[in-house]
């Protein structure tokens, strides 16, 4: 019997400073324009893989200049995921 391996994932909204990336990049010697606010793009979306053991890993990170841009893309991702789920059910 063959099993179809389905990768489960989700997107989460993040912020550069909340993730403490400013500290990490500053400590690693990056210039201030990078560690201060990710060169003007502090709003992010992480795509997270969720495995059977509930281990989560970051598959992708996207960064945006404004919260509105990030939220627009996040909403689109949620719509696409919902469409995929409906196709799988059909």
C-alpha positions as CSV (number, residue, x, y, z in Angstrom):
1,X,0.0,0.0,0.0
2,X,1.4,3.4,-1.0
3,X,0.9,6.4,1.2
4,X,0.7,9.9,-0.1
5,X,3.0,12.0,2.0
6,X,1.3,15.4,2.6
7,X,3.4,18.1,4.0
8,X,1.4,20.2,6.5
9,X,2.4,23.7,6.9
10,X,1.1,27.1,8.0
11,X,2.1,30.7,7.8
12,X,2.6,32.9,10.8
13,X,3.0,36.7,11.0
14,X,6.2,37.8,12.6
15,X,8.1,41.1,13.4
16,X,11.8,41.6,13.2
17,X,12.3,42.7,16.8
18,X,9.8,40.3,18.3
19,X,11.8,37.5,16.8
20,X,14.9,39.2,18.3
21,X,16.6,39.1,15.0
22,X,17.9,42.6,15.6
23,X,20.0,41.3,18.5
24,X,21.2,38.3,16.6
25,X,22.3,40.3,13.6
26,X,23.9,43.0,15.7
27,X,25.8,40.4,17.7
28,X,27.0,38.8,14.5
29,X,28.5,42.1,13.3
30,X,26.0,43.1,10.6
31,X,25.7,46.9,9.8
32,X,23.1,48.9,11.6
33,X,20.9,49.2,8.5
34,X,20.5,45.4,8.7
35,X,20.0,44.7,12.4
36,X,18.0,47.8,13.1
37,X,14.9,46.9,11.1
38,X,16.0,44.5,8.3
39,X,16.8,47.3,5.9
40,X,13.3,48.8,6.3
41,X,11.4,45.5,6.1
42,X,10.5,44.5,9.6
43,X,7.2,42.8,8.9
44,X,7.4,39.1,8.0
45,X,5.7,35.8,7.3
46,X,7.2,32.5,8.2
47,X,6.1,29.4,6.4
48,X,6.3,26.6,9.0
49,X,6.4,22.9,8.4
50,X,4.5,20.8,11.0
51,X,5.6,17.1,11.2
52,X,4.0,14.1,12.8
53,X,6.0,14.7,16.0
54,X,4.7,18.3,16.0
55,X,8.2,19.6,15.3
56,X,8.1,22.9,13.6
57,X,10.7,24.2,11.2
58,X,10.9,27.4,9.2
59,X,10.7,26.6,5.5
60,X,10.6,30.2,4.3
61,X,10.7,33.7,5.5
62,X,9.4,36.7,3.6
63,X,9.8,40.3,4.7
64,X,7.8,43.5,3.9
65,X,8.1,47.2,4.4
66,X,4.6,47.7,5.8
67,X,2.2,45.8,7.9
68,X,-0.5,46.3,5.2
69,X,1.7,44.6,2.6
70,X,2.4,41.7,4.9
71,X,-1.2,41.3,5.9
72,X,-2.4,41.3,2.2
73,X,0.0,38.5,1.3
74,X,-0.8,36.6,4.4
75,X,-4.5,36.8,3.5
76,X,-3.8,35.5,0.0
77,X,-1.8,32.5,1.4
78,X,-4.8,31.7,3.6
79,X,-7.1,31.8,0.6
80,X,-4.8,29.5,-1.4
81,X,-4.5,27.0,1.4
82,X,-8.3,26.9,1.8
83,X,-8.7,26.3,-2.0
84,X,-6.2,23.5,-1.8
85,X,-8.0,21.9,1.1
86,X,-11.3,22.0,-0.8
87,X,-9.7,20.4,-3.8
88,X,-8.3,17.6,-1.7
89,X,-11.8,16.9,-0.2
90,X,-13.4,16.7,-3.7
